[in-house]
């Protein structure tokens, strides 16, 4: 299932903020350097979805704040 995400890096803590239309806003404590924010995003979503991080894939937006992810098991958030 596709998930549209807007990330806010360098936040105090990692948390889902809410929905902005069809896009989920997520604050990440990691900086957007060397893929650290992407790794934290995948780890955070894996915990929420109760699936392995290897099952989640960023399909668009690897270097931007707007991302499209393929998530196999999305819970009701």
C-alpha positions in Angstrom: 0.0 0.0 0.0 1.3 3.5 -0.9 1.8 6.0 1.9 2.5 9.7 1.3 4.7 11.3 4.0 6.0 14.8 4.7 8.9 14.7 7.1 10.3 17.4 9.4 13.9 16.5 10.3 15.8 17.7 13.4 12.8 17.6 15.7 13.1 17.1 19.4 11.5 13.7 19.1 10.2 11.3 16.5 6.4 11.3 16.3 3.5 11.3 13.8 2.0 14.8 13.8 -1.2 14.2 11.9 -2.7 14.2 8.4 -2.3 17.1 5.9 -4.9 16.0 3.3 -3.7 12.5 2.2 -0.2 13.1 3.5 1.0 11.9 6.9 3.3 14.5 8.6 6.1 13.0 10.7 8.7 14.7 12.9 12.0 13.0 13.0 14.8 13.6 15.5 17.5 12.5 13.0 19.2 15.1 10.7 18.7 14.8 6.9 22.4 13.8 6.5 23.7 10.6 4.9 20.3 9.0 4.9 19.9 9.1 8.7 16.4 10.7 8.5 15.3 8.0 6.0 16.5 5.2 8.2 14.7 6.7 11.2 11.5 7.1 9.2 11.6 3.5 8.1 12.3 2.3 11.6 9.5 4.4 13.0 7.0 3.2 10.5 8.0 -0.4 11.0 7.3 -0.1 14.7 3.9 1.5 14.1 3.0 -1.1 11.4 4.4 -4.1 13.3 6.5 -5.2 10.4 10.2 -5.5 9.5 12.0 -2.4 8.3 13.1 -4.4 5.3 9.5 -4.6 4.2 9.2 -0.8 3.9 10.6 0.9 0.8 10.9 4.6 -0.1 9.8 4.7 -3.8 10.0 8.5 -4.3 11.7 11.4 -2.5 14.9 9.8 -1.2 16.5 13.3 -0.8 13.4 15.4 -0.3 10.9 16.1 2.5 7.9 14.7 0.5 8.2 10.9 0.2 6.2 8.1 -1.2 6.6 4.8 0.6 5.5 1.3 -0.1 4.2 -0.2 3.2 2.8 -3.7 3.2 0.7 -3.5 6.4 -0.7 -0.1 7.3 -2.7 0.1 10.5 -5.4 2.7 11.0 -3.5 5.7 12.1 
